Amino acid sequence: MTAPFSQRRRVSARRALLTLALGVELLACIGLAQATPPGTIDYENVGGTPLRAIGRDIQAPVANTSVLFGAQLLNPQPVTYDQVVFAVRDASDRNFDLGHQNNYTVGTTQRELTASGQFPAGQYRYWLSYYAGGQWTNLAPERSFTVAAAPPGGDPVDSRPLGAGSNWVYKFGDEFTAATVDWNKWADNSSAESDNGHGNPGNQQLEWNQAANCSVGNGVLAMQAKRERVRSPSGRYYDWTSCLLSSHKRYNFRYGFIEARMKLPGVAGFWPAFWTFQAPGAQQWNETDVFEYYSDNKSRLYLNQYVIKNGAEDLDSYIHTISFDPSAGYHVYGADISPDATRFYVDGQLVRTTRNISQIETSILVDHFVYAGKPPASTTQSATTYVDYIRAWQRP
């Protein structure tokens, strides 16, 4: 018997993806920028080596608004630095460093390094620094900026997607600043999961997803997978539990931009993703994987879109090679799902445009699956995916 779409959707994708070529390298960056247009860095020419220019996009940010920093780098001969980082300090010299890169090579072709983050109200200074020969070297100039207190309110209605223009209206999201997950906004189940909406062993998943594994603290959602045996209402036993969130109770859409800032697990055996699935009641399979990530390979993201054409599955898949370690820090993953195409973004950089478009309304999902294809080592007891925010916009 042919398995239902909910069980087949990613297994078939894995087979198709094995035939794809690797994607192009993405320059390292993290965070969300809010500007007009957003993500446009105001560079100050330095003219030094290796730092040619440095700047940021927002000159007078407010608290809880991400600031995008940039550095343009060039050397007369290729040099590989052990580490490169944007050093950021507040008035008390507390560390807010961003965009750590290991074994970072700067050569005769100019390279741009970007990174972003959010800051409490206060005074800050920043510069670029590299580590080589057993010591840190700070590159001039050192610059300062002030972060004003944020106005009262909840969701960031004035935010915009990173790298996708300014003509957007905020519709849905979560900054995860409450004490617990907002279960009026999210569900811990989805029609994509064949076993009572919480498990899908036919899709190479080992986990039972449940609300107990979803927690919030310090403005971050922690999605923990842990080794524990549970029995589902269907009578099936699972050796892992984990967390899944779906927006289907409160927000479904056909066209729009969705974005999440996330830190992914580093230990092998896990399969987090940020994606969409057909809204409740829809009988036609539609799915956009903003990204899928297998934690045994930190250099790849899988960007997919599934639709039905002429009664058959049509899969547009792409393997994107990244230059950063997604488990070492937060990065921003987004997709512009539009009537003419679907465009995938990583840290504000357009990395893929598909031929497929959304056909029906879909829900937003984020998960932390445990992968049966390459399961965790017997010594691994848990792993966590962290989500700083999830946001959704539509065109006015």
N, C-alpha and C positions, 0 to 999 in steps of 0.2 A: 504493500500500500504506500502511495506517495505521502510523505509527511506534509503537514500543513505549513503554510508560509512562515508562521511564527517559529517553527522548528528549523526550517530550511534556509532562512534568509541569510545567515552569516556563514553557514557551512558551505553553501554554494559560492559565496563570495571568496572564501579562502582558496577554493580550487581555481577560480578565475584569476585571483591576484597573483598566483604563482607564476603566471605567464607574463606579468607586466614588468617593464623596465623600472629601474630605480628612478626616483624623482630628482629634481635639481636641489642643490644645497640651499638651505635657508639661512640667511644671516641671523645671528642670535639676537633675540629681543624678548622682553616680557612686559605685560602691563596694558593699561588702557589710557588713551590720551583723549582729551576733550579740547578741541580747538576749532577754528574756522578757516580752512577745513581741518578736521581733527587729524592729529598725528603729524602735522607739518612742523618740523624742528627749525627754530630760528638759530642758525649757526653763527658762531663768532670765529672768524679765521684766526688761526694761531700761527701757521706756517712753520711749525717745528717738526721734529722727527722723533717718534712716529706720529705724534698727534698733529694733524693739520687743522682741525676745527672741532669745536665743542659747543653744545647748546641744549636747549630744551624747548618744548612746544608751548607750554603755558607759563607765562611770565609771572602771573599773580594768582596761583591756584588757591582753592579753598580746601579745607579738610575733606577727606573721603573722595576727592577727585584725583585720578591718576595723572601723573606727570611723566611725559615721555622724554627721556634724555638721549642724546646722540653724540657720537664721536666719529670723525672721519680720520682714517689711519693710512699711513703710507711710509714705506722704507725704501732706501736706494737698493738694498739687498734683502731677501727674505729673512725674517727673524721670527723664531717661535718662542713665545713667552709661556712660562709655566702657568701663569694665571693673569687675566686681565679683568678689571672690575671698575664700575662707577662707585667711587667712595662718596658716601653721603653721611653727614654728621649734623646733629642738632646742636642747640646752644650748650647742652650739657655733655657734648661729645659722644652721645649715644650713636651706635652704628646702625645705619639704614642702607648698607651697601646693596647694590643691584647688579644684575646681569653677569654674574661670575662666569667666566669662560676658561676652561683648561686647555693647555697646549694650543694656544691661539696664535696662528701665523699671520704676520703682516708683511706683505711683499711690495713689489713695484706697481701693482694695480691697487688703486685706492679701495679701501674696505670700510664699510660703515657698521659700527656696533651701536645697537640701541637697547634700551631697557627702560622699564617704567615701574612706578609704585605709588602707593598712597601714603600720605603723611598726616600726623596730627597737626593741629595748629601750632605754629612756632617759627623760629628762625633756623635756617639750614644753610650749609655750604657744601659744595660738591666739586669733585675733580676726577680725573681718570688716573688709575694706578696700575702698574704691572709688577709681577713677581718674576725675577730671573736671577740666576747666580746666587741664590740664597738670601736675597733681600728685596724689599719693596721699593719701587721708585715712583714718586708722585709726579705727574706731568702737569705743568702749568698750562692755563691759568686756573686758579681756584676761584669759583664764583659762588654767589649767595642768592637765596630767594626766601620769601616769606610766605607761609601758608596761613591764610585767614581761617577763622572759625567757620564751620559750615552752618548754614541757616537751619532752623528746625525743620524736621520733616522725615519721611521714610525713604521710599525708593527714589533712585536718582533720575527724576523725570527729565532733567536737562542733559543727561548723558547721551553720547552718540557711539555707534560702533567704531572700533579701532580700524582705521584705514579705509572706510567705506563711504566717506562723504558725510554731509551734515543734514541731508533732507530726510530725517527720520523722526518718528514719534514713539516715545517709550510706551510699551503696552503691558509688559509683565516682567517679573524677575524677583530675585531674592538676594539681598546682601548678606544674609545669614548673621544678622546682628542681634537676633533675639536669643533668649536663653535656651530654647529648644527649636527643633524643626517646626515650621508652621504647617500643621497637617490640615488646616483649612485651605492651604494653597497647593500642597503636594499630596500625592498618593504614594504608598510604598509598593504598589502593584501595577501591572500593565497587561493589556491583552497580548502583548508580544511574548509573554511568558506562559507557556502551555499548561503548566501545573498550577492551577488555581491562581494564576497571575503573579506567582512568586518564584517559580523555578522553571527551568527549560533544559533538562538533561539531553534532549534530542539535538540541542544546539551547542553541544560540547561545553556546557556549563555545569560546574560541580556544586554550585551554591544554592541555598534557599535564601531569598532576599526578604528582609523583614525590617520593620521600623526600629527595632531595638539596636540595630547596627548603624543607625544614622544619628549622629550627635552634632551639636553646635557649640562652639566655644571660641572666644576671642575673634568673633567675626568670620569664622571659617566653618564650613560643613566638613566633618570627618566621616568618611564612608569606610567602615572597617570590615574587612573580611577576616573571619577567624575560624580556626579548626574546631568545630563542635558538631556533634551528631544530632540531627533533628528528624522528626517524622512528619511529613506533610499530610494534609487531610486526605490525599489520594492514597496514602499508605506507603509512599516512596520514602526511602531514607536518604538523607544528604549528610555528607561529612563536613560541609562548610556552611556557614551563614554569612550573609553580606547585606549590602544596602543598595537599593534602587529608588530613584525618585521619578515620578511622572507628573506632568502638569495637566493631565486630561480632565481633572475635576474643575479646573478654573480657566485654563487657557489652551485653545486649539487654533490653528492658523493654517492657511495655505501658502501665502507669500509673506516674507518678512526676513529680518536678520536676527539670528540667535548667536549668543556669545557667552563663553564661560572662561573664567580665569582659574586654572587648576594646577596642582602639583601631583604628579603621578607616582605610582609605587616603583621602587628600585629593585626589589627582590623578584626573582623570576616566578612565573606561574599565574600571573594575574592579567586581566583583560578589561580595563576600564574604557568607557566610551561616552561620548556626548553626541546625541542623535535625536532623530524624530521617528515616530511611528504613527500609523493611521489612527485618527481619532476614534473614540468609541462609536460603534454602530457602522463604521465604514467597512465594506466588504472587499475593497480593492487594496492591494498591498502597495503602500508608498513608504519609503524609508530614506532618510538622508543621514548618513554618518558624518557629522562634522569631523570627527576623528574616531578611530579605534586604535588601541595601543596594546601590544603584547610585551609584557615587562621583561621577557627574556632577550629582547632586542631593543635597545634604547635609541636606535638611530632611525626608526621607521614609524610613520603614522600612516594609517589606511583611511583614505577619503573615498567614500562610496555614495552612490545614489541608485536606488532600486525603484523601478516603476513597472507597470504592465503596459505593453504595446502589442496590439493585435492579438490579445489574449495570452501572451507569453511574457515571461520575465525578461526585463531588459536591465542589465547591470552596467553602470559606469563606475569603474573602480580605478584607483590610482594609489601607488605607494609613494609617499613623500619622504625623502631623506632629510633629516634635520641635523644641524651641527651642534645643537645643545643637548644636554642631558635633562629630559623632562622630569626626572625625579629629584634634581638638584635644586629646583626653584619653580616659581609660578610662571606660567606662560598663558597667553590668551589664544583661544581657539574659537573661530567664528565661521558662519556661513550666511551668505546672502542668497536666499531662496526666492528667485524672481520669476516673472512670467516668461522671460526670454532665455534664462540659463540659471545655473546654480554656481556660485563662486565661493571658493573655500579660502579662508584666511588663517594664517598663523602669525601671531604677534603683529597684526596689522599689515602683513605682506600677502598679496594675492598669490596663491601658489597653485591653484587649479580652477579651471572653468569646465563644467560638464556640459554634455549635450542634452541631458535629461532635465526635466522640470517637474515640479510638484503637480500632482493631478487632483488631489483632494486635501481636506484639512487633516493636519497631523498634530500630535502632542510632542512636547519636549521631554526627553529622558536623559538622565545621567546615571551611570551605574559603575559598579566595581566587581565585575564578574571574576570567577575563578575558572581558569581555562583547563579543560580536560585534555586538550591536545598536547600541552606541555605543562603538566600540573606542578604545583609547588613541591619543593623538596620535602622529604619526610620530617626534616628538622624545622621547617617553616611553620609557625603557629598562627601568624597573622600578618596582615599588610593593610595599609590605609591609602586611599585616594583623598586628597584635600581639594575643596572647592571654595574659592574666595567669593565668587558671585556667579549668578546666572542672570542674563538680561535678554530681553526680546523687544524688538522695534518693528514698526511697519511704516510704509510710506504714507504721508498725509493724504 
